[in-house]
Amino acid sequence: MTPAPVLSLAAAVTRPWDAIVVGAGPAGALAARQMARGGARTLLVERKAFPRHKVCGACLNGHALSTLAEVGLGDLPASLGAVSLQELRLATRGACARLRLTMGVAISRELFDAALVQAAIEAGAGFLPETTAHVEESCESARSVVLQHEGDTGQIAAAVVLAADGLGHGCLSWLPQFDRTARDGSRIGAGCGGTLHSEAYEPGVIFMAVGRSGYAGLVRVEGGRLNIAAALDRQYVRHTGGIGPAVEEIIRQAGFPEIAGLGMNDWHGTAALTRRSGRTAVRRLLLLGDAAGYVEPFTGEGIAWALASGASVARTALRGISGWSSGLETEWTMAHDQIVGRRQRLCRLIAAGLRNRWMIGGAVRLLEQMPTMATPILRRLNAPALTGTPPG
Ligand SMILES: Cc1cc2nc3c(=O)[nH]c(=O)nc-3n(C[C@H](O)[C@H](O)[C@H](O)COP(=O)(O)OP(=O)(O)OC[C@H]3O[C@@H](n4cnc5c(N)ncnc54)[C@H](O)[C@@H]3O)c2cc1C
């Protein structure tokens, strides 16, 4: 297939498409690549200009790495200069546990996501950046999508649409059957967009500062830059005077080194994190990645969930191009639950424990004395996915 590279809105609306993928995060970019490799004329639509900053802890666990290997992109993180992870340092007021990591890498989302988009383009997908998509109701043979780029609007249709537009699946806001509400008391995500350096934070270590009202993860990514991301109670953010001061306080209370000017840096917040979409499939529309539901970032699994669903959705979606049946909706709902839903249950349990001050303190003190107690949990979080994707 002739590659359909970065497109303009005018070019995208004149071409025929079998599949439209909304959102170029790990879920959407990998899904677009797999669809294009399967022979589908695929358009990947992204709201932002790429490369773009994304609020994220920037860690790929063993599960994420095994999915990349499964689809033939196993060398990608190393080729981008990803930093191997050897230790998780978990600290709360008065206690610090050092847990050995045997797999996982740190890589900035700017670089990683752009490389996945490039892989999709090389596989033959068209890429339409800086364009916001809204999915419309389905008709018998297709589902249409309205595209907005600056002041211009266009409409395209395809046999299959994949919604991979992240938390809250805003591209589905015109469809009443999708729930966009977050769970009560859900935390918000936060990330530092500015360039930060601190030699006090060694490369290869995830520094996780845990407080009762939130937690912050710090890690060195390619080029030595420090990446910081956090999950915070909204009330705590209000009480401390903003995201920056809230993160600064959590880091200080955990006893990690101070970082000059951190509170005043360029902080970005996210929508409320914890939510489920209610449905992961309707006629000619499949949801994947955060768009299908998210818990919290503490266990560092979101990219792995996104990649696993992006790698496996093509098996169902490609068959939907030649003819849709409700069986495909059931198939994706069940596959998604098996690939992602079950793994999210452990994360949900841990997230509940993180709301309890005594449980946090007790757990970190216990792990400080007996770090190997964390081994079964770390092994489970890193376990490969069974996506059943044919090798890349
Ligand atoms: C604080 C924090 C720390 C985290 N740390 C980690 C970690 O260390 N490791 C890990 O594995 N996971 C982590 N995660 C989770 C991880 O970031 C997400 O799970 C992952 O990005 C989900 O990928 P996705 O492709 O589903 O969505 P996203 O990466 O959110 O991508 C969605 C894309 O869709 C685009 N978009 C949105 N709306 C539209 C629209 N209408 N039209 C077109 N495009 C649109 C967006 O611009 C975006 O590029 C963290 C999350 C948070 C909040």
The ligand as a Gaussian input file, in Angstrom:
#p B3LYP/6-31G(d) Opt

LIG

0 1
 C       -0.405000      11.503000      36.358000
 C       -0.374000      10.318000      35.450000
 C        0.750000       9.495000      35.435000
 C        0.764000       8.358000      34.621000
 N        1.878000       7.579000      34.617000
 C        1.906000       6.458000      33.859000
 C        3.081000       5.649000      33.788000
 O        4.129000       5.966000      34.334000
 N        3.014000       4.511000      33.053000
 C        1.882000       4.123000      32.386000
 O        1.872000       3.053000      31.778000
 N        0.772000       4.906000      32.392000
 C        0.768000       6.059000      33.103000
 N       -0.334000       6.874000      33.082000
 C       -1.484000       6.498000      32.246000
 C       -1.241000       6.821000      30.778000
 O       -0.813000       8.145000      30.625000
 C       -2.558000       6.620000      29.991000
 O       -3.219000       5.467000      30.442000
 C       -2.261000       6.498000      28.502000
 O       -1.770000       7.723000      27.996000
 C       -3.533000       6.113000      27.738000
 O       -3.260000       6.122000      26.373000
 P       -4.428000       6.424000      25.321000
 O       -3.810000       6.234000      23.989000
 O       -5.631000       5.659000      25.678000
 O       -4.810000       7.948000      25.555000
 P       -3.932000       9.271000      25.482000
 O       -2.499000       8.966000      25.651000
 O       -4.570000      10.223000      26.434000
 O       -4.129000       9.775000      23.990000
 C       -5.349000      10.288000      23.550000
 C       -5.076000      11.257000      22.406000
 O       -6.330000      11.655000      21.837000
 C       -6.277000      13.021000      21.511000
 N       -7.662000      13.533000      21.465000
 C       -8.496000      13.785000      22.507000
 N       -9.702000      14.163000      22.075000
 C       -9.640000      14.153000      20.719000
 C      -10.587000      14.451000      19.702000
 N      -11.859000      14.793000      19.981000
 N      -10.181000      14.366000      18.409000
 C       -8.904000      13.989000      18.095000
 N       -7.981000      13.692000      19.043000
 C       -8.342000      13.758000      20.327000
 C       -5.423000      13.628000      22.607000
 O       -4.855000      14.858000      22.218000
 C       -4.376000      12.523000      22.832000
 O       -3.229000      12.724000      22.051000
 C       -0.367000       8.031000      33.835000
 C       -1.487000       8.874000      33.834000
 C       -1.478000      10.013000      34.622000
 C       -2.676000      10.914000      34.601000

